Amino acid sequence: MKYKNTDNSYGLVTILIHWVMALIIVGLFILGKYMLDLDYYDAYYQVAPWWHKSFGLLVFLLLLSRIIWKLINPKVKPLESYKTYEIRLAKLIQLSMYLVLLICCISGIIISTTKEAILTFFGLFDVPTLFTVGKEQVIIIEQVHEYSTLTLIVLASLHMLAALKHHFLDKDITLKRILTTKEKT
């Protein structure tokens, strides 16, 4: 089993980070929407945000790890069957997902540390307040967080639909390359 990428396939580390992040992000989106309907007397009013923030920090750490791993690994080459516009569009969507996810994470950290002064990572360590903002700015940052998460879900859906299109319509190995470390031809 290979850990690093090759020209033709993704390594185990890339595959694991990709799928773990995907699952957590979908879970965070669902939990975030659920939390909007909680009131003070709900049993999950304190618990749900704690989980959301802890897993949000995990996504941020995984994102930083993923960016570093991407920089030090070989780049998996596009298949010869890909059209030029598909390659460009895929790069644009992937870059946009990285950027929007970074905005999601940073805005979430700002919101959490501004409101509570200390943000905890699963109770293991605390992230201190880096700077404070006023109530008006918090409202704007909350909107940035909300809209960036919606944008991320749209981009991730396009990403997923493209992979499914390649698998079912084009019948190529695009999806298989992110599912297994075996070399495909």
Backbone as a printed PyTorch tensor [residue, N CA C, xyz], in Angstrom:
tensor([[[  0.8530,  -1.1810,   0.0000],
         [  0.0000,   0.0000,   0.0000],
         [  0.8950,   1.2390,   0.0000]],

        [[  0.6030,   2.1360,  -0.9050],
         [  1.4370,   3.3370,  -0.9980],
         [  0.7880,   4.5140,  -0.2740]],

        [[  1.6210,   5.3100,   0.3490],
         [  1.1490,   6.4400,   1.1410],
         [  1.1620,   7.7410,   0.3650]],

        [[  2.1040,   7.8550,  -0.5750],
         [  2.2320,   9.0910,  -1.3570],
         [  1.5720,   8.9300,  -2.7200]],

        [[  1.2550,  10.0480,  -3.3230],
         [  0.6800,  10.0470,  -4.6620],
         [  1.7270,   9.6290,  -5.6860]],

        [[  1.2350,   9.1690,  -6.8310],
         [  2.0890,   8.9430,  -7.9980],
         [  1.4990,   9.7780,  -9.1300]],

        [[  2.0980,   9.6900, -10.2840],
         [  1.5620,  10.4140, -11.4390],
         [  0.1600,   9.9420, -11.8080]],

        [[ -0.1500,   8.6710, -11.4950],
         [ -1.4030,   8.0730, -11.9540],
         [ -2.4360,   7.8050, -10.8680]],

        [[ -2.0430,   7.8810,  -9.6010],
         [ -3.0270,   7.5790,  -8.5530],
         [ -2.7000,   8.3140,  -7.2530]],

        [[ -3.7380,   8.4250,  -6.4140],
         [ -3.5750,   9.0770,  -5.1180],
         [ -3.0750,   8.0710,  -4.0920]],

        [[ -2.2840,   8.5640,  -3.1460],
         [ -1.7880,   7.7320,  -2.0690],
         [ -2.7870,   7.6650,  -0.9240]],

        [[ -2.5160,   6.7890,   0.0190],
         [ -3.4200,   6.5540,   1.1410],
         [ -3.6750,   7.8120,   1.9630]],

        [[ -2.6410,   8.6000,   2.2040],
         [ -2.8030,   9.8130,   3.0150],
         [ -3.7750,  10.7810,   2.3330]],

        [[ -3.5920,  11.0190,   1.0480],
         [ -4.4830,  11.9140,   0.3030],
         [ -5.9180,  11.3970,   0.3300]],

        [[ -6.0840,  10.1010,   0.0960],
         [ -7.4190,   9.4980,   0.0720],
         [ -8.0980,   9.6280,   1.4330]],

        [[ -7.3760,   9.3160,   2.5000],
         [ -7.9650,   9.4020,   3.8400],
         [ -8.3450,  10.8350,   4.2070]],

        [[ -7.4430,  11.7650,   3.9580],
         [ -7.7470,  13.1650,   4.2770],
         [ -8.9620,  13.6390,   3.4700]],

        [[ -9.0150,  13.2810,   2.1960],
         [-10.1330,  13.6750,   1.3330],
         [-11.4660,  13.1880,   1.8920]],

        [[-11.5650,  11.8940,   2.1870],
         [-12.8420,  11.3220,   2.6130],
         [-13.2050,  11.6760,   4.0480]],

        [[-12.2290,  11.7580,   4.9250],
         [-12.5190,  12.1650,   6.3120],
         [-13.0380,  13.5930,   6.3210]],

        [[-12.3840,  14.4770,   5.5620],
         [-12.8500,  15.8660,   5.4870],
         [-14.2480,  15.9400,   4.8780]],

        [[-14.4940,  15.1850,   3.8270],
         [-15.8050,  15.2070,   3.1740],
         [-16.9040,  14.8120,   4.1540]],

        [[-16.6870,  13.7330,   4.8870],
         [-17.6960,  13.2740,   5.8520],
         [-17.9140,  14.2910,   6.9690]],

        [[-16.8310,  14.8200,   7.5080],
         [-16.9580,  15.7910,   8.6000],
         [-17.6500,  17.0580,   8.1120]],

        [[-17.2940,  17.5400,   6.9300],
         [-17.8840,  18.7690,   6.4110],
         [-19.3890,  18.6080,   6.1930]],

        [[-19.8060,  17.4810,   5.6330],
         [-21.2480,  17.2390,   5.4550],
         [-21.9270,  17.1900,   6.8250]],

        [[-21.2970,  16.4970,   7.7890],
         [-21.8500,  16.4340,   9.1380],
         [-21.9310,  17.7960,   9.7980]],

        [[-20.9040,  18.6070,   9.6240],
         [-20.9070,  19.9670,  10.1880],
         [-22.0020,  20.8300,   9.5700]],

        [[-22.2050,  20.6770,   8.2740],
         [-23.2450,  21.4490,   7.6060],
         [-24.6240,  21.0770,   8.1630]],

        [[-24.8680,  19.7830,   8.2950],
         [-26.1560,  19.3170,   8.8370],
         [-26.3180,  19.7800,  10.2800]],

        [[-25.2720,  19.6080,  11.0890],
         [-25.3320,  20.0320,  12.4860],
         [-25.5300,  21.5450,  12.5930]],

        [[-24.8360,  22.2970,  11.7490],
         [-24.9840,  23.7600,  11.7630],
         [-26.4060,  24.1890,  11.4630]],

        [[-27.0250,  23.5570,  10.4830],
         [-28.4260,  23.8690,  10.1620],
         [-29.3420,  23.4720,  11.3190]],

        [[-29.0630,  22.3380,  11.9510],
         [-29.8540,  21.8730,  13.0940],
         [-29.7400,  22.8560,  14.2620]],

        [[-28.5400,  23.3700,  14.4910],
         [-28.3100,  24.2760,  15.6210],
         [-29.0870,  25.5810,  15.4920]],

        [[-29.3930,  25.9890,  14.2740],
         [-30.1310,  27.2400,  14.0700],
         [-31.5180,  27.2000,  14.7100]],

        [[-32.0760,  25.9920,  14.8570],
         [-33.4200,  25.8500,  15.4220],
         [-33.4240,  25.5610,  16.9200]],

        [[-32.2560,  25.4530,  17.5290],
         [-32.2030,  25.1570,  18.9550],
         [-32.5140,  26.4080,  19.7740]],

        [[-33.2480,  26.2130,  20.8560],
         [-33.4350,  27.3310,  21.7790],
         [-32.7070,  27.0140,  23.0930]],

        [[-32.6670,  27.9830,  23.9630],
         [-31.8840,  27.8850,  25.1980],
         [-32.2500,  26.6680,  26.0350]],

        [[-33.4880,  26.2470,  26.0030],
         [-33.9460,  25.1500,  26.8530],
         [-33.8020,  23.7800,  26.1980]],

        [[-33.3120,  23.7460,  24.9880],
         [-33.1030,  22.4730,  24.3080],
         [-31.9120,  21.7450,  24.9290]],

        [[-32.0100,  20.4360,  25.0390],
         [-30.9500,  19.6280,  25.6530],
         [-29.6210,  19.7490,  24.8930]],

        [[-29.6780,  20.0120,  23.6010],
         [-28.4620,  20.0790,  22.7850],
         [-27.9390,  21.5010,  22.5900]],

        [[-28.5400,  22.4790,  23.2630],
         [-28.1720,  23.8770,  23.0780],
         [-26.6810,  24.1240,  23.3640]],

        [[-26.1360,  23.4880,  24.4030],
         [-24.7220,  23.6510,  24.7440],
         [-23.8440,  22.6030,  24.0650]],

        [[-24.3740,  21.3870,  23.9060],
         [-23.5800,  20.2610,  23.3950],
         [-23.3120,  20.3820,  21.8910]],

        [[-24.3410,  20.6730,  21.1110],
         [-24.1860,  20.7180,  19.6530],
         [-23.1270,  21.7330,  19.2060]],

        [[-23.1380,  22.9620,  19.7390],
         [-22.0860,  23.9040,  19.3310],
         [-20.6780,  23.4290,  19.7190]],

        [[-20.5600,  22.7610,  20.8700],
         [-19.2440,  22.2580,  21.2980],
         [-18.7120,  21.2660,  20.2650]],

        [[-19.5620,  20.3400,  19.8130],
         [-19.1560,  19.3680,  18.7930],
         [-18.8740,  20.0610,  17.4690]],

        [[-19.7180,  20.9990,  17.0930],
         [-19.5520,  21.7200,  15.8330],
         [-18.2060,  22.4530,  15.8080]],

        [[-17.8880,  23.1120,  16.9000],
         [-16.6350,  23.8680,  16.9680],
         [-15.4190,  22.9420,  16.9980]],

        [[-15.4940,  21.8640,  17.7500],
         [-14.3710,  20.9320,  17.8330],
         [-14.0990,  20.2780,  16.4810]],

        [[-15.1660,  19.7960,  15.8200],
         [-14.9720,  19.1930,  14.5020],
         [-14.5940,  20.2440,  13.4650]],

        [[-15.0810,  21.4750,  13.6250],
         [-14.6720,  22.5600,  12.7390],
         [-13.1700,  22.8230,  12.8370]],

        [[-12.6500,  22.8070,  14.0650],
         [-11.2010,  22.9620,  14.2470],
         [-10.4380,  21.7830,  13.6390]],

        [[-11.0140,  20.5730,  13.7550],
         [-10.3820,  19.4060,  13.1420],
         [-10.3030,  19.5860,  11.6240]],

        [[-11.3700,  20.0840,  11.0280],
         [-11.3560,  20.3390,   9.5810],
         [-10.2780,  21.3590,   9.2370]],

        [[-10.1420,  22.4050,  10.0530],
         [ -9.1150,  23.4200,   9.8120],
         [ -7.7110,  22.7860,   9.8600]],

        [[ -7.4610,  21.9510,  10.8500],
         [ -6.1560,  21.2720,  10.9570],
         [ -5.9380,  20.3130,   9.7810]],

        [[ -6.9890,  19.6000,   9.3990],
         [ -6.8860,  18.7060,   8.2400],
         [ -6.6540,  19.4970,   6.9540]],

        [[ -7.2990,  20.6610,   6.8390],
         [ -7.1030,  21.4980,   5.6610],
         [ -5.6520,  21.9590,   5.5630]],

        [[ -5.0930,  22.4210,   6.6670],
         [ -3.6860,  22.8430,   6.6590],
         [ -2.7740,  21.6620,   6.3120]],

        [[ -3.0620,  20.5030,   6.8960],
         [ -2.2880,  19.2930,   6.5930],
         [ -2.4200,  18.9150,   5.1230]],

        [[ -3.6310,  19.0290,   4.6220],
         [ -3.8880,  18.6710,   3.2260],
         [ -3.1240,  19.5840,   2.2720]],

        [[ -3.0950,  20.8660,   2.5810],
         [ -2.3730,  21.8200,   1.7260],
         [ -0.8790,  21.5050,   1.7390]],

        [[ -0.3320,  21.2530,   2.9190],
         [  1.0970,  20.9050,   3.0180],
         [  1.3760,  19.6130,   2.2760]],

        [[  0.5210,  18.5980,   2.4880],
         [  0.7020,  17.2970,   1.8340],
         [  0.6260,  17.4500,   0.3100]],

        [[ -0.2830,  18.3060,  -0.1440],
         [ -0.4390,  18.5410,  -1.5770],
         [  0.8340,  19.1710,  -2.1680]],

        [[  1.4680,  20.0490,  -1.3970],
         [  2.6680,  20.7290,  -1.8740],
         [  3.8970,  19.8160,  -1.9430]],

        [[  3.9570,  18.8060,  -1.0750],
         [  5.1500,  17.9510,  -1.0270],
         [  4.9700,  16.6210,  -1.7610]],

        [[  3.8290,  16.4170,  -2.3710],
         [  3.5290,  15.1680,  -3.0740],
         [  3.5280,  15.3550,  -4.5760]],

        [[  3.7800,  14.2700,  -5.3080],
         [  3.6240,  14.3590,  -6.7650],
         [  2.1750,  14.6850,  -7.1150]],

        [[  2.0070,  15.3900,  -8.1930],
         [  0.6730,  15.7520,  -8.6660],
         [  0.1440,  14.6180,  -9.5450]],

        [[ -1.0870,  14.1740,  -9.2580],
         [ -1.7040,  13.1360, -10.0800],
         [ -2.1200,  13.7830, -11.3990]],

        [[ -1.6500,  13.1920, -12.5010],
         [ -1.9150,  13.7850, -13.8130],
         [ -3.3570,  13.5120, -14.2470]],

        [[ -3.9260,  14.4720, -14.9840],
         [ -5.2600,  14.2400, -15.5380],
         [ -5.2290,  13.0850, -16.5430]],

        [[ -6.3540,  12.4330, -16.6950],
         [ -6.4500,  11.3710, -17.6970],
         [ -6.3710,  11.9870, -19.0920]],

        [[ -5.8670,  11.2280, -20.0360],
         [ -5.7520,  11.7270, -21.4080],
         [ -7.1110,  12.0180, -22.0290]],

        [[ -8.1420,  11.3570, -21.5240],
         [ -9.4920,  11.5470, -22.0740],
         [-10.1450,  12.8560, -21.6250]],

        [[ -9.5640,  13.5200, -20.6450],
         [-10.1550,  14.7690, -20.1660],
         [-10.0390,  15.8500, -21.2270]],

        [[-11.0940,  16.6320, -21.3270],
         [-11.0790,  17.7850, -22.2230],
         [-10.4140,  18.9520, -21.4880]],

        [[ -9.8650,  19.8780, -22.2400],
         [ -9.1640,  21.0230, -21.6550],
         [-10.0790,  21.8080, -20.7200]],

        [[-11.3230,  22.0400, -21.1300],
         [-12.2410,  22.8030, -20.2830],
         [-12.5480,  22.0490, -18.9890]],

        [[-12.5800,  20.7060, -19.0220],
         [-12.8300,  19.9210, -17.8090],
         [-11.6770,  20.0830, -16.8170]],

        [[-10.4760,  20.0790, -17.3210],
         [ -9.2920,  20.2370, -16.4660],
         [ -9.2980,  21.6170, -15.8240]],

        [[ -9.5630,  22.6370, -16.6190],
         [ -9.5810,  24.0130, -16.0930],
         [-10.7090,  24.2030, -15.0840]],

        [[-11.8880,  23.6840, -15.3900],
         [-13.0290,  23.8130, -14.4940],
         [-12.7820,  23.0640, -13.1870]],

        [[-12.1920,  21.8760, -13.2790],
         [-11.8790,  21.0990, -12.0710],
         [-10.8890,  21.8580, -11.1890]],

        [[ -9.8640,  22.4370, -11.7840],
         [ -8.8840,  23.2160, -11.0220],
         [ -9.5320,  24.4210, -10.3620]],

        [[-10.4080,  25.1010, -11.0950],
         [-11.0960,  26.2770, -10.5590],
         [-11.9940,  25.8850,  -9.3720]],

        [[-12.7400,  24.8090,  -9.5160],
         [-13.6350,  24.3790,  -8.4330],
         [-12.8260,  23.9140,  -7.2260]],

        [[-11.7560,  23.1630,  -7.4540],
         [-10.9410,  22.6940,  -6.3320],
         [-10.2730,  23.8530,  -5.6050]],

        [[ -9.7240,  24.7890,  -6.3380],
         [ -9.1130,  25.9680,  -5.7180],
         [-10.1650,  26.7770,  -4.9580]],

        [[-11.3400,  26.9160,  -5.5470],
         [-12.4340,  27.6320,  -4.8850],
         [-12.8490,  26.9230,  -3.6010]],

        [[-12.8940,  25.5920,  -3.6240],
         [-13.2550,  24.8500,  -2.4110],
         [-12.2240,  25.0790,  -1.3010]],

        [[-10.9450,  25.0620,  -1.6400],
         [ -9.9070,  25.3400,  -0.6390],
         [-10.0920,  26.7360,  -0.0420]],

        [[-10.2900,  27.7140,  -0.9080],
         [-10.4380,  29.1000,  -0.4550],
         [-11.6880,  29.2790,   0.4110]],

        [[-12.8150,  28.7590,  -0.0550],
         [-14.0680,  28.9060,   0.6880],
         [-14.0000,  28.1430,   2.0110]],

        [[-13.3800,  26.9780,   2.0090],
         [-13.2320,  26.2200,   3.2540],
         [-12.3490,  26.9650,   4.2470]],

        [[-11.3180,  27.6010,   3.7620],
         [-10.4660,  28.4190,   4.6290],
         [-11.2680,  29.5780,   5.2260]],

        [[-12.1080,  30.2060,   4.4150],
         [-12.9760,  31.2890,   4.9090],
         [-13.9480,  30.7510,   5.9540]],

        [[-14.5340,  29.5800,   5.6920],
         [-15.4570,  28.9480,   6.6680],
         [-14.7500,  28.7600,   8.0120]],

        [[-13.5690,  28.1740,   7.9610],
         [-12.8360,  27.8640,   9.1950],
         [-12.4360,  29.1250,   9.9500]],

        [[-11.8580,  30.0770,   9.2550],
         [-11.3980,  31.3050,   9.9180],
         [-12.5740,  32.0890,  10.4870]],

        [[-13.6680,  32.1940,   9.7310],
         [-14.8310,  32.9260,  10.2490],
         [-15.4250,  32.2030,  11.4570]],

        [[-15.4520,  30.8730,  11.4260],
         [-15.9500,  30.1150,  12.5760],
         [-15.0930,  30.3190,  13.8100]],

        [[-13.7840,  30.3340,  13.6210],
         [-12.8690,  30.5580,  14.7480],
         [-13.0620,  31.9660,  15.3080]],

        [[-13.1850,  32.9580,  14.4380],
         [-13.3860,  34.3410,  14.9050],
         [-14.6880,  34.4500,  15.6890]],

        [[-15.7670,  33.8830,  15.1510],
         [-17.0610,  33.9320,  15.8390],
         [-16.9550,  33.2930,  17.2240]],

        [[-16.3700,  32.1030,  17.2700],
         [-16.2980,  31.3530,  18.5300],
         [-15.4160,  32.0240,  19.5620]],

        [[-14.2630,  32.5070,  19.1550],
         [-13.3650,  33.1090,  20.1300],
         [-13.8400,  34.4910,  20.5590]],

        [[-14.5430,  35.1820,  19.6910],
         [-15.0650,  36.4960,  20.0590],
         [-16.1960,  36.3580,  21.0670]],

        [[-17.0670,  35.3870,  20.8530],
         [-18.2240,  35.2230,  21.7310],
         [-17.8610,  34.5890,  23.0720]],

        [[-16.8830,  33.6900,  23.0750],
         [-16.6190,  32.9220,  24.2890],
         [-15.2340,  33.1290,  24.8710]],

        [[-14.4030,  33.8530,  24.1960],
         [-13.0340,  34.1210,  24.6120],
         [-12.1160,  32.9110,  24.4500]],

        [[-12.6200,  31.6760,  24.6860],
         [-11.7720,  30.4990,  24.5110],
         [-12.5440,  29.4430,  23.7310]],

        [[-11.9000,  28.9130,  22.7210],
         [-12.4530,  27.8510,  21.8930],
         [-11.6740,  26.5890,  22.2170]],

        [[-12.3790,  25.4970,  22.5460],
         [-11.6970,  24.2650,  22.9310],
         [-11.7490,  23.2430,  21.8050]],

        [[-10.6860,  22.4560,  21.7020],
         [-10.5840,  21.3940,  20.7070],
         [-10.8070,  20.0670,  21.4100]],

        [[-12.0590,  19.6020,  21.4180],
         [-12.4610,  18.3540,  22.0680],
         [-12.0050,  18.2880,  23.5240]],

        [[-11.8350,  19.4450,  24.1740],
         [-11.3980,  19.4810,  25.5620],
         [ -9.9120,  19.1910,  25.7420]],

        [[ -9.1780,  19.0210,  24.6440],
         [ -7.7510,  18.6870,  24.7250],
         [ -6.8760,  19.9240,  24.8890]],

        [[ -7.2100,  20.9700,  24.1610],
         [ -6.4860,  22.2310,  24.2950],
         [ -7.4120,  23.3640,  23.8700]],

        [[ -7.0440,  24.5610,  24.2680],
         [ -7.8520,  25.7410,  23.9720],
         [ -7.1870,  26.6030,  22.9090]],

        [[ -8.0210,  27.2140,  22.0960],
         [ -7.5560,  28.1920,  21.1200],
         [ -7.9160,  29.5530,  21.6920]],

        [[ -6.9340,  30.3420,  22.0660],
         [ -7.2390,  31.6420,  22.6850],
         [ -7.7560,  32.6480,  21.6550]],

        [[ -8.3670,  33.6890,  22.1560],
         [ -8.8430,  34.7680,  21.3030],
         [ -7.6360,  35.4630,  20.6830]],

        [[ -7.6360,  35.5470,  19.3690],
         [ -6.5360,  36.2190,  18.6860],
         [ -6.7920,  37.7130,  18.6000]],

        [[ -8.0540,  38.0790,  18.4070],
         [ -8.4590,  39.4830,  18.4130],
         [ -9.9680,  39.5170,  18.6180]],

        [[-10.4530,  40.6560,  19.0560],
         [-11.8870,  40.7900,  19.2870],
         [-12.4830,  41.7450,  18.2710]],

        [[-13.7620,  41.5250,  18.0120],
         [-14.4850,  42.4040,  17.1050],
         [-15.7870,  42.8070,  17.7830]],

        [[-16.3770,  43.8840,  17.3180],
         [-17.6250,  44.3710,  17.8900],
         [-18.8250,  43.5470,  17.4450]],

        [[-19.9760,  43.8500,  18.0440],
         [-21.2010,  43.0950,  17.7460],
         [-21.5900,  43.2040,  16.2650]],

        [[-21.4270,  44.3810,  15.6900],
         [-21.7800,  44.5470,  14.2790],
         [-20.8810,  43.6970,  13.3850]],

        [[-19.6010,  43.6520,  13.7240],
         [-18.6690,  42.8460,  12.9410],
         [-18.9530,  41.3520,  13.1010]],

        [[-19.3620,  40.9370,  14.3130],
         [-19.6880,  39.5220,  14.5390],
         [-20.8640,  39.1180,  13.6550]],

        [[-21.8410,  39.9880,  13.5340],
         [-23.0080,  39.6990,  12.6880],
         [-22.5680,  39.5120,  11.2320]],

        [[-21.6810,  40.3700,  10.7770],
         [-21.1680,  40.2560,   9.4040],
         [-20.3700,  38.9620,   9.2490]],

        [[-19.5230,  38.6530,  10.2220],
         [-18.7090,  37.4360,  10.1480],
         [-19.5960,  36.1910,  10.2030]],

        [[-20.6800,  36.2260,  10.9800],
         [-21.6310,  35.1040,  11.0020],
         [-22.2620,  34.9090,   9.6250]],

        [[-22.5730,  36.0150,   8.9490],
         [-23.1190,  35.9110,   7.5960],
         [-22.0790,  35.3540,   6.6250]],

        [[-20.8310,  35.7930,   6.7730],
         [-19.7500,  35.2550,   5.9460],
         [-19.6400,  33.7470,   6.1700]],

        [[-19.7100,  33.3190,   7.4290],
         [-19.6330,  31.8980,   7.7560],
         [-20.7990,  31.1380,   7.1130]],

        [[-21.9870,  31.6680,   7.2580],
         [-23.1660,  30.9880,   6.6980],
         [-23.0830,  30.8820,   5.1730]],

        [[-22.7890,  31.9940,   4.5090],
         [-22.7580,  31.9780,   3.0480],
         [-21.5710,  31.1910,   2.5030]],

        [[-20.4580,  31.2110,   3.2150],
         [-19.3180,  30.4240,   2.7450],
         [-19.5970,  28.9240,   2.8900]],

        [[-20.3290,  28.5280,   3.9330],
         [-20.6700,  27.0980,   4.0590],
         [-21.6500,  26.6900,   2.9610]],

        [[-22.6000,  27.5460,   2.6560],
         [-23.5220,  27.2370,   1.5530],
         [-22.7700,  27.1270,   0.2290]],

        [[-21.8490,  28.0540,   0.0080],
         [-21.0350,  28.0250,  -1.2080],
         [-20.1980,  26.7600,  -1.2650]],

        [[-19.6350,  26.3670,  -0.1340],
         [-18.8260,  25.1460,  -0.0800],
         [-19.6600,  23.9250,  -0.4430]],

        [[-20.8700,  23.8380,   0.0720],
         [-21.7350,  22.6950,  -0.2310],
         [-22.0800,  22.6580,  -1.7210]],

        [[-22.3320,  23.8170,  -2.3150],
         [-22.6150,  23.8760,  -3.7540],
         [-21.3890,  23.4090,  -4.5480]],

        [[-20.2130,  23.9240,  -4.1990],
         [-18.9880,  23.5360,  -4.9070],
         [-18.6860,  22.0460,  -4.7320]],

        [[-18.8630,  21.5450,  -3.5100],
         [-18.6220,  20.1210,  -3.2510],
         [-19.6210,  19.2620,  -4.0220]],

        [[-20.8430,  19.7380,  -4.1540],
         [-21.8510,  19.0040,  -4.9290],
         [-21.4590,  18.9500,  -6.4050]],

        [[-20.9660,  20.0580,  -6.9360],
         [-20.4810,  20.0730,  -8.3200],
         [-19.3080,  19.1120,  -8.4830]],

        [[-18.4130,  19.1260,  -7.5270],
         [-17.2520,  18.2330,  -7.5180],
         [-17.7070,  16.7690,  -7.5400]],

        [[-18.6820,  16.4480,  -6.6890],
         [-19.2060,  15.0920,  -6.6120],
         [-19.9190,  14.7030,  -7.9060]],

        [[-20.7390,  15.6100,  -8.4310],
         [-21.4490,  15.3280,  -9.6780],
         [-20.4750,  15.0920, -10.8350]],

        [[-19.3970,  15.8380, -10.8640],
         [-18.3890,  15.6410, -11.9110],
         [-17.7550,  14.2570, -11.7850]],

        [[-17.4440,  13.8400, -10.5580],
         [-16.8660,  12.5080, -10.3560],
         [-17.8460,  11.4200, -10.7890]],

        [[-19.1230,  11.5930, -10.4570],
         [-20.1410,  10.6190, -10.8580],
         [-20.3380,  10.6110, -12.3800]],

        [[-20.2570,  11.7910, -13.0050],
         [-20.3490,  11.8760, -14.4640],
         [-19.2150,  11.0980, -15.1180]],

        [[-18.0080,  11.2720, -14.5960],
         [-16.8650,  10.5370, -15.1400],
         [-17.0300,   9.0320, -14.9450]],

        [[-17.5710,   8.6420, -13.8050],
         [-17.7020,   7.2110, -13.5080],
         [-18.8030,   6.5470, -14.3380]],

        [[-19.9890,   7.1610, -14.3520],
         [-21.1380,   6.5110, -14.9750],
         [-21.3220,   6.8420, -16.4570]],

        [[-21.0250,   8.0490, -16.8620],
         [-21.2200,   8.4260, -18.2630],
         [-19.9620,   8.2120, -19.1010]],

        [[-18.8270,   8.7350, -18.6000],
         [-17.5760,   8.5980, -19.3540],
         [-16.9310,   7.2290, -19.1420]],

        [[-17.3190,   6.5650, -18.0800],
         [-16.7940,   5.2400, -17.7210],
         [-15.2660,   5.2310, -17.6370]],

        [[-14.7130,   6.2920, -17.0250],
         [-13.2740,   6.3370, -16.8220],
         [-12.9600,   6.0610, -15.3470]],

        [[-11.7070,   6.1840, -14.9660],
         [-11.2610,   5.7890, -13.6190],
         [-11.1400,   6.9590, -12.6410]],

        [[-11.7180,   8.0940, -12.9770],
         [-11.6170,   9.2770, -12.1230],
         [-12.0170,   8.9760, -10.6830]],

        [[-13.1930,   8.4220, -10.4820],
         [-13.6880,   8.1400,  -9.1310],
         [-12.8670,   7.0400,  -8.4670]],

        [[-12.4810,   6.0440,  -9.2190],
         [-11.7060,   4.9200,  -8.6620],
         [-10.3550,   5.3900,  -8.1280]],

        [[ -9.7960,   6.4390,  -8.7300],
         [ -8.4810,   6.9150,  -8.2810],
         [ -8.5210,   7.5100,  -6.8760]],

        [[ -9.6700,   8.0430,  -6.4460],
         [ -9.7620,   8.6160,  -5.0980],
         [-10.3630,   7.6200,  -4.1070]],

        [[-10.6320,   6.4130,  -4.5790],
         [-11.1700,   5.3690,  -3.7110],
         [-10.1340,   4.3090,  -3.3260]],

        [[ -9.1010,   4.1430,  -4.1270],
         [ -8.1190,   3.1010,  -3.8560],
         [ -6.7240,   3.5730,  -4.2680]],

        [[ -5.7130,   2.9740,  -3.6460],
         [ -4.3270,   3.3490,  -3.9570],
         [ -3.7580,   2.5080,  -5.0880]],

        [[ -4.5140,   1.5580,  -5.5900],
         [ -4.0260,   0.7160,  -6.6960],
         [ -3.8940,   1.5310,  -7.9560]],

        [[ -2.8310,   1.2690,  -8.6960],
         [ -2.6110,   1.9560,  -9.9690],
         [ -3.6740,   1.5080, -10.9600]],

        [[ -4.2530,   2.4720, -11.6680],
         [ -5.2590,   2.1920, -12.6870],
         [ -4.7110,   2.5950, -14.0400]],

        [[ -5.1690,   1.9120, -15.0540],
         [ -4.7470,   2.2740, -16.4080],
         [ -5.9330,   2.5320, -17.2840]]])
